[in-house]
Amino acid sequence: MRILFINHISNGPAFNSAVAALSAFLKKQQPSVKTYLMNVRGGNTVDSILSEINSISPDMIAFSIHTPHWEHLSELISEIKKSVNALIVCGGYHPTLCPEEVMNHPGVDVICIGEGERPLLELVRRLEDKRSYDDIPGLWVKKRSSLGTKIVRNLLPEPENLDDLPYWDRDIFLESGVPVGQFSLTHIEGFPMASGRGCPYHCNFCNNSSLLKMYSDQGHKGSRYVRKRSVNNVIAECEALMEKYNAQSFEFWDEMFATDPEWVKTFCDRYTEKIHKPFICAIRVERADETTLRRLHDAGCRCVFMGVEVGNENYRKKYLNRNMSNTAIERAFEQARAVGLERFAWVMMGLPDETSEMIDETIAFILKIKPDIIGWSLFHPLPGTYLYQYCIEKGYLTEEAVFPYHGAPEYKVPLLKQPSISKEDVIRFCDKFRKLEDLGFRVNK
């Protein structure tokens, strides 16, 4: 069977961890499968995309979809379905959290909710054996007949044991023309990895809370969804990447890397002994004590990502459910600096009920804590989250959108229609965040 993954590239790296994980799993478990990758950017024409698809002649076309990409990809799926005879399968955050919307698209045949390794493998096996596949856990399936179309909605699969999974498939990206230098999300140009899945926190703007609730509602405890690989398993992958690709640095793409102090301690000891190359990871302010930060630094960590989000402490706690004080944030950034770590601060603006004065407060707070790198974003209400529902109840969601990021013409962000801030102010603040580069900060565009 020939499976084509479509990788939508907008304002991030060309590497897609979901595609890498699924391709690796299929190749290991089903040797009859041949996987291909097509990288789709804003400049690609429909004709060129269809021509490449037809040259591959896939039996299945698979999409891993984030909410900001759905509108663009839904149009592409419509065009593909008109001229390509292949099963179209959609997975990722958006189909998981908006399954009805994606399943109602006439070009979509199957969606995968939650983790996709075993559902996709079972789907492939049944297709190859010409057996029914409408009862596979994790899949929603359209059953078409002369009487109409019925949607079969199966429950989530069990969360995977991460140590049983193969290492991500990097070769599929190299074969598609993506060089190693475009794998990286950060300035250290490291190889992407993940030491676990899920996050134990419940931020009101993040998909993670919705996923935890979904797994809990269907009988899978949240603690089983939030998992870490064993330290030995992570170290072994680092060694494999060094041997195969001459990897000289690593980026941990975990939602939250440093959650368990004992795991971090064991990891740092083993990483120092076996690897000791630069890496980057994310840590919550509450976990960023001096001991942990020093361990990370001494093991090779060059930079830590910490979420600040906004400068107004009351807003951060009430609206975002991030119960950290400004004093705690200042202390964490100072301690990280003191042990020799670069600090990457995530901030947002354009949030519901946020005012221009509050955004200025965020900028002033950033100037106070002096991070080395600033990653700013315009708030994007994600379906299934608390703030998405809040925006609906307040009547803030509209059809109007803006394109806040340079070089990403297809990355639209819905513009909230709210009395506290105007569209003109939102655009002005996007430029204001970019101009922080003039003050010596590294800033995303």
C-alpha positions as CSV (number, residue, x, y, z in Angstrom):
1,M,0.0,0.0,0.0
2,R,1.2,3.5,-0.9
3,I,0.4,6.2,1.7
4,L,1.0,9.9,1.0
5,F,1.3,12.3,3.9
6,I,0.6,15.9,3.2
7,N,2.7,18.3,5.3
8,H,1.3,21.8,5.4
9,I,4.2,24.3,6.0
10,S,3.3,27.9,7.1
11,N,5.0,29.9,9.8
12,G,6.9,27.0,11.4
13,P,9.6,24.4,10.7
14,A,9.2,22.0,7.8
15,F,9.4,19.0,10.1
16,N,6.1,17.5,11.3
17,S,6.4,15.2,14.3
18,A,3.0,13.6,13.8
19,V,3.9,12.5,10.2
20,A,7.3,11.3,11.5
21,A,5.8,9.2,14.2
22,L,3.1,7.7,12.0
23,S,5.4,6.9,9.1
24,A,7.9,5.2,11.5
25,F,5.2,3.1,13.1
26,L,3.8,1.9,9.8
27,K,7.1,1.1,8.3
28,K,8.0,-1.0,11.4
29,Q,4.7,-2.8,11.8
30,Q,3.7,-3.3,8.1
31,P,6.6,-3.7,5.7
32,S,4.2,-3.8,2.8
33,V,3.6,-0.1,3.3
34,K,5.5,2.5,1.4
35,T,5.1,6.1,2.8
36,Y,5.7,9.3,0.8
37,L,5.7,12.9,1.9
38,M,4.5,16.0,0.0
39,N,5.3,19.4,1.5
40,V,2.6,22.0,0.7
41,R,3.3,25.7,1.0
42,G,1.3,28.8,0.2
43,G,3.0,29.2,-3.2
44,N,2.1,25.7,-4.4
45,T,-0.6,25.7,-7.1
46,V,-3.4,23.1,-7.1
47,D,-2.3,21.9,-10.5
48,S,1.3,21.2,-9.3
49,I,0.0,19.5,-6.1
50,L,-2.3,17.2,-8.2
51,S,0.4,16.4,-10.6
52,E,2.7,15.3,-7.8
53,I,0.0,13.2,-6.2
54,N,-0.8,11.5,-9.5
55,S,2.9,10.7,-10.0
56,I,2.9,8.9,-6.7
57,S,-0.5,7.2,-7.2
58,P,-1.3,6.7,-3.5
59,D,-3.9,4.4,-2.1
60,M,-4.3,6.7,0.9
61,I,-3.7,10.4,1.4
62,A,-3.2,11.4,5.1
63,F,-3.4,14.9,6.6
64,S,-2.3,15.9,10.1
65,I,-4.2,19.2,10.7
66,H,-3.9,22.1,13.1
67,T,-6.8,24.5,13.4
68,P,-5.0,27.4,11.6
69,H,-4.5,25.2,8.6
70,W,-7.9,23.7,8.3
71,E,-9.5,26.3,6.0
72,H,-6.6,26.1,3.5
73,L,-6.4,22.3,3.6
74,S,-10.2,21.8,3.4
75,E,-10.1,23.6,0.0
76,L,-7.2,21.5,-1.1
77,I,-9.0,18.3,0.0
78,S,-12.0,19.3,-2.2
79,E,-9.7,19.6,-5.2
80,I,-7.9,16.4,-4.5
81,K,-11.2,14.4,-4.2
82,K,-12.4,15.6,-7.6
83,S,-9.5,14.0,-9.5
84,V,-7.7,11.4,-7.3
85,N,-9.0,8.0,-6.4
86,A,-7.6,7.6,-2.9
87,L,-8.9,7.2,0.6
88,I,-8.6,10.6,2.4
89,V,-7.8,10.4,6.2
90,C,-7.5,13.4,8.5
91,G,-6.0,13.4,12.0
92,G,-4.3,15.8,14.3
93,Y,-5.6,18.4,16.8
94,H,-8.3,19.9,14.6
95,P,-10.1,16.6,13.6
96,T,-9.7,15.4,17.2
97,L,-11.4,18.5,18.7
98,C,-13.7,19.4,15.8
99,P,-14.6,15.9,14.5
100,E,-18.1,16.8,13.2
101,E,-16.8,19.7,11.2
102,V,-14.0,17.7,9.5
103,M,-16.2,14.6,9.0
104,N,-18.9,16.7,7.4
105,H,-16.4,17.7,4.6
106,P,-17.5,15.8,1.5
107,G,-14.0,14.9,0.6
108,V,-13.0,13.3,3.9
109,D,-13.5,9.6,4.2
110,V,-12.0,8.8,7.7
111,I,-10.8,10.9,10.6
112,C,-8.6,9.8,13.5
113,I,-9.2,11.2,16.9
114,G,-6.5,11.1,19.5
115,E,-3.3,9.1,18.9
116,G,-3.0,7.7,15.4
117,E,-0.4,4.9,15.4
118,R,-2.5,1.8,16.0
119,P,-5.8,3.1,14.4
120,L,-3.9,3.9,11.2
121,L,-2.0,0.6,11.2
122,E,-5.2,-1.4,11.7
123,L,-6.9,0.6,8.9
124,V,-4.0,-0.3,6.6
125,R,-4.2,-3.9,7.4
126,R,-7.9,-4.1,6.9
127,L,-7.7,-2.3,3.6
128,E,-5.0,-4.7,2.4
129,D,-7.1,-7.6,3.5
130,K,-10.2,-6.1,1.9
131,R,-12.0,-6.2,5.3
132,S,-14.4,-3.8,6.9
133,Y,-12.8,-1.1,9.0
134,D,-15.7,0.8,10.5
135,D,-15.2,-0.5,14.1
136,I,-11.5,0.5,14.7
137,P,-11.0,2.4,17.9
138,G,-10.0,6.0,17.2
139,L,-11.6,6.2,13.8
140,W,-14.7,7.9,12.6
141,V,-15.7,6.3,9.2
142,K,-18.1,7.3,6.5
143,K,-20.1,4.3,5.3
144,R,-21.6,5.2,1.9
145,S,-24.4,3.3,0.3
146,S,-27.4,3.8,-2.1
147,L,-29.4,4.8,1.0
148,G,-27.0,7.6,1.9
149,T,-24.0,8.1,4.1
150,K,-23.7,7.0,7.7
151,I,-20.9,8.1,10.0
152,V,-19.6,5.5,12.5
153,R,-18.1,7.2,15.5
154,N,-15.7,4.9,17.5
155,L,-14.2,5.8,20.8
156,L,-10.6,6.7,21.5
157,P,-7.9,4.1,21.5
158,E,-5.8,3.3,24.6
159,P,-2.8,5.7,25.0
160,E,0.4,4.2,23.6
161,N,3.3,2.9,25.7
162,L,5.9,5.4,24.3
163,D,8.9,3.1,24.8
164,D,7.3,0.6,22.4
165,L,7.2,3.1,19.6
166,P,10.0,3.4,17.0
167,Y,12.0,6.6,16.7
168,W,10.5,9.3,14.4
169,D,11.0,8.8,10.7
170,R,13.4,11.6,9.6
171,D,14.2,9.9,6.3
172,I,10.8,10.6,4.8
173,F,11.5,14.3,5.1
174,L,15.0,14.1,3.6
175,E,13.5,12.0,0.7
176,S,10.9,14.7,0.1
177,G,13.6,17.4,-0.3
178,V,13.5,18.9,3.2
179,P,17.2,19.3,4.4
180,V,18.2,18.7,8.0
181,G,18.7,22.4,8.5
182,Q,14.9,22.9,8.0
183,F,13.9,20.4,10.8
184,S,14.7,22.9,13.5
185,L,12.2,25.1,15.3
186,T,14.9,27.1,17.1
187,H,18.2,29.0,16.7
188,I,20.4,26.0,17.9
189,E,19.3,24.1,14.8
190,G,18.8,20.9,16.7
191,F,17.2,17.6,15.8
192,P,13.5,17.5,17.0
193,M,12.7,14.9,19.6
194,A,10.0,14.3,22.3
195,S,10.6,12.7,25.7
196,G,6.9,12.4,26.4
197,R,3.3,13.2,25.4
198,G,0.8,15.4,27.0
199,C,1.0,18.1,29.7
200,P,-0.5,17.9,33.3
201,Y,-1.5,21.6,33.3
202,H,-4.9,23.1,32.3
203,C,-4.3,26.4,30.6
204,N,-7.5,27.9,29.3
205,F,-6.1,28.7,25.8
206,C,-4.4,25.4,25.1
207,N,-5.7,22.2,23.4
208,N,-4.1,20.1,26.0
209,S,-6.9,20.6,28.5
210,S,-9.5,19.5,25.9
211,L,-7.5,16.4,25.2
212,L,-7.2,15.5,28.9
213,K,-10.9,15.9,29.3
214,M,-11.7,13.8,26.2
215,Y,-9.5,10.9,27.3
216,S,-10.9,11.1,30.9
217,D,-14.5,11.2,29.6
218,Q,-13.9,8.1,27.6
219,G,-12.4,6.1,30.4
220,H,-8.7,6.9,30.0
221,K,-7.4,8.7,33.1
222,G,-5.5,11.9,32.4
223,S,-2.5,10.5,34.2
224,R,-2.3,7.8,31.6
225,Y,-2.4,10.3,28.7
226,V,0.4,12.4,30.2
227,R,3.4,10.1,29.8
228,K,7.2,10.1,29.7
229,R,9.5,7.8,27.8
230,S,12.2,6.1,30.0
231,V,15.4,8.0,30.2
232,N,17.3,5.1,28.6
233,N,14.9,5.1,25.6
234,V,15.5,8.9,25.1
235,I,19.2,8.6,25.4
236,A,19.3,5.7,23.0
237,E,17.5,7.8,20.4
238,C,20.0,10.6,20.8
239,E,22.8,8.2,20.2
240,A,21.1,6.8,17.1
241,L,20.6,10.3,15.7
242,M,24.3,11.1,16.3
243,E,25.4,7.9,14.6
244,K,23.0,8.1,11.6
245,Y,22.8,11.9,11.0
246,N,25.8,13.3,12.9
247,A,23.4,15.2,15.1
248,Q,25.1,17.9,17.1
249,S,22.2,19.3,19.1
250,F,18.6,18.4,20.1
251,E,15.3,20.2,20.5
252,F,12.7,18.6,22.8
253,W,9.3,19.4,21.4
254,D,7.4,18.1,24.5
255,E,4.5,20.3,25.6
256,M,6.4,20.4,28.9
257,F,9.8,18.7,29.3
258,A,10.7,19.3,32.9
259,T,7.6,18.1,34.8
260,D,9.0,15.3,37.0
261,P,12.1,16.4,39.1
262,E,13.3,12.8,39.5
263,W,13.0,12.1,35.8
264,V,14.9,15.3,35.0
265,K,17.7,14.4,37.5
266,T,18.1,10.9,36.0
267,F,18.0,12.3,32.5
268,C,20.6,15.0,33.2
269,D,23.0,12.5,34.8
270,R,22.7,10.0,31.8
271,Y,22.7,12.8,29.2
272,T,25.9,14.2,30.7
273,E,27.5,10.8,30.7
274,K,26.4,9.6,27.2
275,I,25.6,12.7,25.1
276,H,26.5,16.1,26.5
277,K,25.5,18.1,23.4
278,P,23.5,21.3,23.3
279,F,19.7,21.0,23.7
280,I,16.6,23.1,24.3
281,C,13.5,22.3,26.3
282,A,10.4,23.8,27.9
283,I,9.8,24.3,31.6
284,R,7.1,25.9,33.7
285,V,8.0,28.8,35.9
286,E,6.9,26.8,39.0
287,R,9.4,24.0,38.1
288,A,12.3,26.4,37.3
289,D,14.1,26.2,40.6
290,E,17.8,26.8,40.7
291,T,18.7,23.2,41.3
292,T,16.7,22.0,38.2
293,L,18.0,24.8,36.0
294,R,21.6,24.2,37.0
295,R,21.2,20.4,36.3
296,L,19.8,21.2,32.9
297,H,22.6,23.7,32.1
298,D,25.4,21.3,33.3
299,A,23.9,18.5,31.1
300,G,24.1,20.7,28.0
301,C,20.9,22.7,27.9
302,R,21.5,26.0,26.2
303,C,18.0,27.6,26.4
304,V,14.7,27.1,28.3
305,F,11.3,28.0,27.0
306,M,9.0,29.6,29.7
307,G,5.5,30.8,29.2
308,V,4.8,34.3,30.4
309,E,1.8,34.9,28.2
310,V,0.8,38.4,29.6
311,G,2.2,41.0,32.0
312,N,-0.9,41.5,34.0
313,E,-0.8,39.0,36.8
314,N,-4.6,39.1,37.6
315,Y,-5.5,38.5,33.9
316,R,-3.0,35.6,33.7
317,K,-4.7,33.9,36.7
318,K,-8.3,34.7,36.0
319,Y,-8.5,34.3,32.2
320,L,-5.6,31.9,31.4
321,N,-5.6,29.7,34.5
322,R,-1.9,30.2,34.9
323,N,-1.4,30.7,38.6
324,M,2.0,32.1,38.7
325,S,2.9,35.6,40.0
326,N,5.0,38.2,38.3
327,T,7.5,37.8,41.1
328,A,7.8,34.1,40.4
329,I,8.4,34.7,36.7
330,E,11.0,37.3,37.4
331,R,12.8,34.9,39.8
332,A,12.7,32.1,37.3
333,F,14.2,34.2,34.5
334,E,16.8,35.6,36.8
335,Q,17.8,32.2,38.1
336,A,18.0,30.8,34.5
337,R,20.3,33.7,33.6
338,A,22.4,33.2,36.6
339,V,23.2,29.6,35.8
340,G,24.0,30.5,32.2
341,L,20.9,29.6,30.3
342,E,19.3,31.6,27.5
343,R,15.7,32.4,28.2
344,F,12.9,32.2,25.6
345,A,9.7,34.0,26.7
346,W,6.4,33.1,25.1
347,V,3.8,35.9,25.2
348,M,0.4,36.5,23.6
349,M,-1.8,39.5,22.8
350,G,-5.2,40.2,21.4
351,L,-6.8,38.0,24.1
352,P,-10.5,38.3,25.1
353,D,-11.3,41.4,27.1
354,E,-7.6,42.5,26.9
355,T,-7.0,46.2,26.5
356,S,-4.3,48.2,24.8
357,E,-3.1,49.2,28.3
358,M,-2.7,45.5,29.2
359,I,-0.6,44.8,26.1
360,D,1.6,47.7,26.9
361,E,1.9,46.1,30.4
362,T,3.0,42.9,28.8
363,I,5.7,44.7,26.8
364,A,6.9,46.6,29.9
365,F,7.1,43.3,31.8
366,I,9.1,41.7,29.0
367,L,11.5,44.6,29.1
368,K,11.8,44.1,32.8
369,I,12.6,40.4,32.8
370,K,14.9,40.8,29.7
371,P,14.6,37.4,28.0
372,D,17.1,36.6,25.3
373,I,14.4,35.6,22.8
374,I,10.8,36.7,22.6
375,G,8.2,34.5,20.9
376,W,5.0,36.5,20.6
377,S,1.7,35.4,19.0
378,L,-1.7,36.8,18.3
379,F,-4.3,34.9,20.3
380,H,-6.0,32.2,18.2
381,P,-9.2,30.8,19.9
382,L,-8.9,27.0,19.6
383,P,-12.1,24.9,19.5
384,G,-12.7,22.9,22.6
385,T,-10.8,25.3,24.9
386,Y,-12.3,27.4,27.7
387,L,-11.4,30.7,26.0
388,Y,-13.0,29.5,22.8
389,Q,-16.2,28.9,24.5
390,Y,-15.9,32.2,26.4
391,C,-15.5,34.0,23.1
392,I,-18.6,32.3,21.7
393,E,-20.7,33.3,24.8
394,K,-19.5,36.9,24.5
395,G,-20.1,37.1,20.8
396,Y,-16.5,37.8,20.0
397,L,-16.0,35.3,17.2
398,T,-16.4,36.7,13.7
399,E,-15.5,35.8,10.1
400,E,-12.9,38.5,9.9
401,A,-9.3,37.4,10.1
402,V,-5.8,39.0,10.0
403,F,-2.4,37.6,8.9
404,P,-0.1,38.6,11.7
405,Y,3.1,36.7,10.8
406,H,5.5,37.8,8.0
407,G,6.2,35.1,5.5
408,A,3.0,33.1,6.3
409,P,0.3,34.4,3.9
410,E,-2.0,31.4,4.5
411,Y,-1.8,31.5,8.3
412,K,-5.0,33.4,9.3
413,V,-5.9,34.2,12.8
414,P,-9.5,35.1,13.6
415,L,-9.9,38.7,14.7
416,L,-12.0,39.0,17.9
417,K,-14.7,41.6,17.7
418,Q,-14.6,43.0,21.2
419,P,-15.1,46.5,22.7
420,S,-11.8,46.5,24.6
421,I,-9.5,46.7,21.5
422,S,-9.8,47.6,17.8
423,K,-8.4,45.9,14.7
424,E,-6.1,48.8,14.1
425,D,-4.6,48.4,17.6
426,V,-4.1,44.7,17.1
427,I,-2.2,45.3,13.9
428,R,-0.2,48.1,15.6
429,F,0.8,45.9,18.5
430,C,1.9,43.1,16.1
431,D,4.4,45.6,14.6
432,K,5.3,46.8,18.1
433,F,6.3,43.3,19.2
434,R,8.4,42.9,16.0
435,K,10.2,46.2,16.7
436,L,11.4,44.9,20.0
437,E,14.2,43.5,17.9
438,D,15.5,47.1,17.6
439,L,16.2,46.9,21.4
440,G,18.5,43.9,21.0
441,F,16.0,41.1,21.5
442,R,15.7,38.1,19.2
443,V,12.0,38.3,18.1
444,N,9.9,36.1,15.8
445,K,8.4,38.0,12.8
